């Protein structure tokens, strides 16, 4: 069922939330679909490959995928977010994604997040979820559902984009972790540190937390981390958060307080100070200089 923005003259939104997914119309026409299975067991075939999975897991499919259910447990529960690529980035559509040529770096980045729906990089679109990852993704999917239903203010679509992108970023981390394990056999302390930063940047991270996860002391970790990345753990974390902040300032209408909270900063003032130090201008100035313009249909990442 199409979604309409009640606050913007009932303009159609290129996203639908399906709270009780039955898989009967799966996959959805003209949509990429992300489905979170929260309970039960499913035997199915996706593009000729057979699977038997127990929740929690995620499926990422596109409109042309072949999907068939063999057996679904009576207690199986799942929710879907079906969206057009333009919902994420107004420069993306199925034709441009197929051509796969983009001039803008940010467009290329968002294109990469679509790769798991197109099954590039040898990804079949199936993600089993560790407990901690499941909790995070289930919360974001729940928030997408709440925002879609309530449309509480003019920025509700911006928040949905944020939750959807955060989910895709985390799935990207899962895939890359599995790939690294296959390629390297065993992850290094720096790999563990990077994985932790990329999946927990929105929380309050101390160097001791990263050392604990990576299984080494701060002196050794910083030495190996700097050899790999050219900077220290804490500097990398700061730069990573600011890179995400720049995208959010350009493409969403989130307030500075909301953005600071989403990036793990305890205080808005400290976020502004760090941003200004790294970028050379305040977040507000950066937003004014780089905000994305809307296309004729009103679609962009601005709120």
C-alpha positions in Angstrom: 0.0 0.0 0.0 1.5 3.4 -1.0 2.6 5.8 1.7 1.6 9.5 1.5 3.1 12.4 3.4 0.2 14.0 5.2 2.2 17.0 6.1 3.2 17.8 2.4 0.0 17.8 0.5 -0.2 14.0 0.5 2.8 13.6 -1.7 3.7 10.0 -2.3 6.7 8.7 -0.4 8.8 6.1 -2.1 8.8 3.8 0.9 6.3 1.4 2.5 6.5 -0.3 5.9 4.9 -3.7 6.2 4.5 -4.5 9.9 3.2 -8.1 9.4 5.0 -9.5 6.4 3.3 -12.6 4.9 5.7 -13.1 2.0 2.7 -13.6 -0.3 3.6 -10.6 -2.6 7.3 -11.0 -2.1 9.4 -9.4 -3.6 7.6 -6.1 -4.2 7.3 -4.5 -7.6 9.5 -1.5 -8.2 11.1 -1.7 -4.8 14.1 -3.0 -2.9 12.9 -4.8 0.2 14.6 -5.3 3.5 12.9 -7.9 5.7 13.8 -8.6 9.3 12.7 -12.0 10.6 12.3 -11.7 14.4 10.8 -15.1 15.2 10.4 -18.6 13.7 11.9 -20.7 11.0 11.8 -20.5 7.2 12.7 -22.8 4.4 12.9 -20.9 1.1 14.6 -20.6 -2.2 16.2 -17.3 -3.3 17.4 -17.1 -6.9 17.8 -20.9 -7.1 19.7 -21.3 -3.8 17.9 -23.1 -1.0 18.0 -21.9 2.6 16.7 -23.1 6.0 17.1 -20.3 8.6 15.9 -19.6 12.1 15.3 -16.0 13.2 16.9 -13.6 13.6 18.0 -12.9 10.1 17.6 -10.3 7.3 16.8 -10.7 3.6 17.7 -8.0 1.1 15.9 -8.5 -2.2 15.1 -6.6 -5.4 12.0 -6.6 -7.6 13.5 -9.1 -10.1 14.5 -11.7 -7.6 13.0 -15.2 -7.7 11.7 -16.2 -4.3 9.8 -19.3 -3.2 8.7 -20.4 0.3 8.9 -24.2 1.0 7.9 -24.1 4.6 7.1 -21.4 7.1 6.7 -22.0 10.8 3.4 -21.1 12.3 5.2 -18.7 14.7 7.3 -17.0 12.0 7.2 -13.2 12.4 8.8 -10.6 10.1 8.6 -7.0 9.0 9.6 -5.4 5.7 10.7 -2.0 4.6 10.2 -1.6 0.8 11.7 1.4 -0.9 12.8 2.9 -4.2 16.5 3.9 -4.4 15.4 7.5 -4.8 14.2 7.5 -1.3 17.8 7.1 -0.1 19.4 9.3 -2.7 17.5 11.3 -5.5 20.4 10.5 -7.9 19.8 6.8 -7.7 17.3 4.8 -9.7 17.4 1.3 -11.2 18.8 2.5 -14.5 21.7 4.4 -13.0 22.4 1.6 -10.6 22.6 -0.8 -13.5 25.0 1.5 -15.4 26.9 1.9 -12.2 28.7 5.1 -13.1 28.6 8.1 -10.7 30.5 11.3 -10.6 29.8 12.3 -7.0 31.5 10.4 -4.2 28.4 10.5 -2.0 26.4 8.9 -4.8 28.9 6.2 -5.1 28.8 5.5 -1.4 25.0 5.2 -1.4 25.2 3.0 -4.5 27.5 0.7 -2.6 24.8 0.3 0.1 22.4 -0.9 -2.7 24.8 -3.6 -3.7 23.4 -6.1 -1.2 20.0 -5.8 -2.8 21.5 -6.2 -6.3 23.6 -9.2 -5.0 26.9 -7.7 -6.1 30.1 -8.6 -4.3 29.0 -12.2 -4.3 26.4 -11.4 -1.7 23.2 -13.4 -1.8 21.2 -10.9 0.3 20.9 -13.2 3.3 22.3 -12.0 6.7 22.2 -14.0 9.9 22.3 -11.7 12.9 24.4 -12.0 16.1 22.4 -11.0 19.2 23.8 -7.5 19.6 23.4 -6.7 16.0 19.8 -8.0 16.0 18.9 -5.8 18.9 20.2 -2.7 17.1 18.5 -3.5 13.8 15.2 -4.5 15.3 15.1 -1.2 17.1 15.8 0.8 13.9 13.1 -1.2 12.0 10.7 -0.5 14.8 11.4 3.2 14.7 10.9 3.2 10.9 7.5 1.7 11.5 6.6 4.3 14.2 7.8 7.2 12.0 5.9 5.9 9.0 2.7 5.6 11.0 2.8 8.8 13.1 4.4 11.3 10.7 4.9 13.4 13.8 6.7 16.3 12.1 8.2 17.5 8.8 11.4 15.6 9.3 9.9 12.1 9.7 11.2 10.9 6.3 14.7 12.2 7.1 14.7 10.1 10.3 13.5 7.0 8.4 16.4 7.5 5.9 18.8 7.7 8.8 17.5 4.5 10.4 17.4 2.7 7.0 21.0 3.8 6.2 22.2 2.8 9.7 20.7 -0.7 9.1 22.4 -1.0 5.8 25.7 0.2 7.2 25.5 -2.5 9.9 24.7 -5.2 7.3 27.7 -3.9 5.3 29.8 -4.4 8.4 28.5 -8.0 8.8 29.3 -8.8 5.2 32.7 -7.3 5.3 33.6 -9.1 8.6 32.6 -12.4 7.0 34.6 -11.6 3.9 37.7 -10.7 6.0 37.4 -13.8 8.0 37.3 -15.9 4.8 40.2 -14.0 3.3 42.4 -13.8 6.3 41.4 -16.7 8.5 41.7 -14.6 11.7 41.0 -11.0 12.2 43.8 -8.7 13.5 43.4 -6.4 16.5 43.1 -3.4 14.2 40.3 -5.1 12.2 38.5 -5.8 15.5 39.0 -2.2 16.5 37.7 -0.8 13.2 34.7 -3.1 13.3 33.9 -1.9 16.8 34.2 1.7 15.9 32.1 1.3 12.7 29.2 -0.4 14.6 29.3 1.6 17.8 30.2 5.1 16.8 26.9 6.4 18.1 27.7 5.4 21.6 30.2 6.8 24.1 33.4 5.0 23.2 36.6 5.1 25.3 40.0 3.8 24.2 39.8 1.2 26.9 36.6 -0.2 25.3 38.4 -0.6 21.9 41.4 -2.2 23.6 39.1 -4.7 25.4 37.4 -5.7 22.1 40.6 -5.9 20.2 42.4 -7.9 22.9 45.5 -5.8 23.3 46.8 -2.8 25.3 46.5 0.8 24.2 50.2 1.3 23.4 50.3 -1.7 21.0 46.9 -1.0 19.5 47.7 2.7 18.8 51.0 1.7 17.2 49.4 -0.9 15.0 46.4 1.3 14.3 48.5 4.2 13.2 50.6 2.0 10.9 47.4 0.8 9.3 45.3 4.0 9.1 47.8 6.8 9.6 46.2 8.1 12.8 45.4 7.0 16.4 42.2 5.2 17.5 40.5 8.3 19.0 41.4 10.5 16.1 40.0 8.0 13.7 36.8 7.8 15.7 36.5 11.6 15.7 37.1 11.8 11.9 34.6 8.9 11.3 31.9 10.6 13.3 32.5 14.0 11.5 32.3 12.3 8.1 28.9 10.9 9.0 27.9 14.3 10.4 28.9 16.0 7.1 26.6 13.6 5.2 23.7 14.1 7.6 24.1 17.9 7.5 24.0 17.9 3.7 21.2 15.4 3.3 18.9 15.6 6.3 17.1 18.2 8.4 18.2 16.8 11.8 18.9 19.4 14.4 22.4 19.8 15.8 21.3 18.4 19.1 19.7 15.3 17.4 22.8 14.8 15.3 25.2 15.1 18.3 23.1 12.5 20.1 23.1 10.2 17.1 26.9 10.4 16.8 27.7 9.6 20.5 28.5 13.2 21.7 27.2 13.9 25.2 26.9 17.6 24.5 25.9 19.6 21.4 28.5 22.2 22.2 31.3 19.6 22.2 30.1 18.2 18.8 30.2 21.8 17.4 33.7 22.3 18.8 35.0 19.0 17.3 33.3 19.6 13.9 34.7 23.1 13.6 38.2 21.9 14.6 38.3 19.2 12.0 36.3 20.8 9.1 37.2 24.4 9.6 33.7 25.8 9.8 30.7 25.3 12.1 28.1 22.6 11.4 25.5 25.3 10.5 27.9 27.0 8.1 28.7 23.6 6.5 24.9 22.9 6.1 24.3 26.3 4.5 27.2 25.8 2.0 26.4 22.2 1.0 22.7 21.4 1.4 21.3 19.2 -1.3 18.6 20.8 -3.5 15.3 19.1 -4.1 14.5 17.7 -7.5 11.3 18.7 -9.3 9.4 15.9 -7.5 10.5 17.0 -4.1 12.9 14.1 -3.5 16.2 14.6 -1.8 17.8 13.8 1.5 16.9 17.1 3.0 14.2 17.2 5.6 
